[in-house]
Amino acid sequence: ADTIQVDSSTRLTVVIPPSYGIGVAPTWSISDSSVAVVRSGLVFGLRSGAATVRVSLGQASAATKLTVRPSIRSVEFDADTLAMGLAQRIKLPYRVTDSDGNAMDLAGHHVEWVSSAPTVASLSEGGDVAGQSLGISTVKLSVDGKASAIRVRVKPQSVASVAIDPASLATNVGKQTQLTAV
């Protein structure tokens, strides 16, 4: 039994005994040509599914089961850019879709996260980005060679509210009093 992914191939070989003669070519066939095609022993996966590949030469024949698994169709971030605050940590929004159009589980796949400026935006293995310093970084996600990128801008943290301490003050004209913003 052989397993391949959609849009990939494998070569099947057949050993022809000398009694059949030199230059004799076997005949290859597949039970479901919508799953894969076979030409001269080269099998190419078209869509996920299963099929049987058969090779015949004269009265002799052999067969093997073939399983075609989905491959990665796309890696996409939900936006081209993301703005975040300094010292903020955010899970990057992304999707990985297989050749059947389904969301993919990344277990068992080669996943790589790269930041062009890790001193600006650092990354965890799970795709969390943290604002380390003000600036811009391009973050790239690669899954089995398919990649996408998002531009991350780290900006100063927004001020949510300001309070004055003391909250109320009575003073005389010409007298100075220090107030503190908290």
C-alpha positions as CSV (number, residue, x, y, z in Angstrom):
1,A,0.0,0.0,0.0
2,D,1.2,3.5,-0.9
3,T,0.2,6.9,0.5
4,I,0.7,10.2,-1.3
5,Q,-0.8,13.7,-1.0
6,V,-2.9,15.6,-3.5
7,D,-0.6,17.2,-6.1
8,S,2.3,14.9,-5.4
9,S,3.5,11.7,-7.0
10,T,5.3,8.4,-6.4
11,R,6.9,6.0,-8.8
12,L,5.8,2.4,-8.7
13,T,8.1,-0.2,-10.2
14,V,7.6,-3.6,-11.6
15,V,10.2,-6.3,-12.1
16,I,9.8,-8.0,-15.5
17,P,11.4,-11.5,-15.7
18,P,13.8,-12.0,-18.6
19,S,11.5,-14.7,-20.0
20,Y,9.1,-11.9,-21.1
21,G,11.8,-10.4,-23.4
22,I,13.5,-7.0,-23.6
23,G,11.6,-3.9,-24.2
24,V,8.2,-5.3,-23.2
25,A,6.1,-2.6,-21.5
26,P,3.5,-3.4,-18.8
27,T,0.0,-2.0,-18.8
28,W,-0.9,0.3,-15.9
29,S,-4.4,1.1,-14.7
30,I,-6.2,2.6,-11.7
31,S,-9.6,1.8,-10.3
32,D,-10.6,5.5,-9.8
33,S,-9.1,8.0,-12.1
34,S,-10.7,10.9,-10.2
35,V,-8.4,10.1,-7.2
36,A,-5.2,9.6,-9.1
37,V,-3.7,9.0,-12.6
38,V,-1.0,6.5,-13.5
39,R,1.3,6.6,-16.5
40,S,4.3,4.2,-16.9
41,G,4.2,3.6,-13.1
42,L,4.2,7.2,-12.1
43,V,1.1,7.9,-9.9
44,F,-0.1,11.4,-9.4
45,G,-2.7,12.3,-6.7
46,L,-5.7,14.4,-7.9
47,R,-8.0,14.4,-4.8
48,S,-8.2,12.7,-1.5
49,G,-9.5,9.1,-1.6
50,A,-8.5,5.5,-2.2
51,A,-7.9,3.5,-5.4
52,T,-6.2,0.4,-6.6
53,V,-3.3,0.6,-9.0
54,R,-2.9,-2.5,-11.2
55,V,0.0,-3.5,-13.5
56,S,-0.4,-6.3,-16.1
57,L,2.0,-8.0,-18.4
58,G,0.6,-10.9,-20.4
59,Q,-1.2,-13.2,-18.1
60,A,0.6,-11.9,-15.0
61,S,-0.7,-9.0,-12.9
62,A,-0.2,-7.3,-9.5
63,A,-2.1,-4.6,-7.6
64,T,-1.5,-2.2,-4.7
65,K,-3.8,0.0,-2.7
66,L,-3.2,3.7,-3.0
67,T,-4.4,6.3,-0.5
68,V,-4.3,10.0,-1.4
69,R,-4.4,12.4,1.5
70,P,-5.3,16.1,1.3
71,S,-2.4,18.5,0.9
72,I,-2.1,22.1,2.1
73,R,-3.9,24.4,-0.3
74,S,-3.4,27.7,1.5
75,V,-1.9,29.5,4.5
76,E,-3.6,32.9,5.1
77,F,-3.7,35.5,7.8
78,D,-7.1,37.2,8.4
79,A,-5.6,40.6,7.5
80,D,-2.5,42.1,5.8
81,T,-1.5,44.2,8.8
82,L,-1.9,44.2,12.6
83,A,-1.4,47.0,15.0
84,M,-0.6,46.2,18.6
85,G,0.6,47.9,21.7
86,L,4.0,47.8,23.3
87,A,4.1,44.8,25.8
88,Q,0.9,43.4,24.4
89,R,0.6,39.7,23.5
90,I,-1.8,38.6,20.7
91,K,-2.6,35.3,19.1
92,L,-2.2,35.9,15.3
93,P,-5.4,35.1,13.4
94,Y,-4.6,32.7,10.6
95,R,-6.2,29.8,8.6
96,V,-4.6,26.7,7.0
97,T,-6.8,25.0,4.4
98,D,-6.4,21.6,2.8
99,S,-7.0,20.6,-0.8
100,D,-10.5,19.5,0.2
101,G,-11.3,23.0,1.5
102,N,-11.2,22.0,5.2
103,A,-9.3,23.7,8.0
104,M,-6.2,21.7,8.8
105,D,-4.8,20.4,12.1
106,L,-1.1,21.3,12.0
107,A,0.0,18.3,14.1
108,G,2.4,16.3,12.0
109,H,3.3,19.2,9.6
110,H,6.4,21.2,9.4
111,V,5.4,24.6,10.9
112,E,7.7,27.6,11.1
113,W,7.1,31.1,12.4
114,V,9.6,33.8,11.6
115,S,9.7,37.5,12.6
116,S,11.8,39.8,10.4
117,A,12.5,41.9,13.5
118,P,12.2,39.8,16.7
119,T,13.4,42.8,18.8
120,V,10.2,44.5,17.7
121,A,7.7,41.6,17.6
122,S,8.8,38.3,19.1
123,L,6.9,35.0,18.4
124,S,6.0,31.9,20.3
125,E,5.8,28.5,18.6
126,G,2.0,28.6,18.8
127,G,1.8,31.9,16.8
128,D,1.5,34.4,19.7
129,V,3.2,37.7,18.9
130,A,4.5,40.1,21.6
131,G,5.3,43.7,21.2
132,Q,8.9,44.2,22.4
133,S,9.7,47.6,21.1
134,L,8.2,50.3,18.8
135,G,8.5,49.6,15.1
136,I,7.4,47.3,12.3
137,S,8.1,43.6,11.7
138,T,6.9,41.1,9.0
139,V,5.8,37.8,10.5
140,K,5.8,34.8,8.2
141,L,4.1,31.5,8.8
142,S,5.2,28.5,6.7
143,V,3.4,25.1,6.8
144,D,5.0,22.4,4.7
145,G,6.5,25.0,2.4
146,K,3.3,27.1,1.8
147,A,3.6,30.5,3.4
148,S,1.9,33.8,4.2
149,A,3.0,37.0,5.9
150,I,1.5,39.7,8.0
151,R,2.9,43.1,8.8
152,V,2.9,43.8,12.6
153,R,3.2,47.4,13.8
154,V,4.0,47.9,17.5
155,K,2.9,51.3,18.8
156,P,2.8,52.9,22.2
157,Q,0.1,51.5,24.5
158,S,-3.0,53.6,24.5
159,V,-3.9,55.4,27.7
160,A,-7.3,54.1,28.9
161,S,-8.0,56.7,31.6
162,V,-6.2,59.4,33.7
163,A,-7.0,60.3,37.3
164,I,-5.6,63.3,39.2
165,D,-4.4,62.9,42.8
166,P,-5.7,64.5,44.9
167,A,-9.2,64.4,43.3
168,S,-10.2,67.8,44.7
169,L,-8.1,70.7,45.8
170,A,-8.6,74.1,47.5
171,T,-5.8,76.6,47.2
172,N,-5.1,80.3,47.3
173,V,-4.3,82.6,44.4
174,G,-0.5,82.6,43.8
175,K,0.1,79.4,45.8
176,Q,1.5,76.3,43.9
177,T,0.4,72.8,44.6
178,Q,1.7,69.7,42.9
179,L,-0.9,67.3,41.3
180,T,-0.1,63.7,40.2
181,A,-1.7,62.0,37.2
182,V,-2.2,58.3,37.9
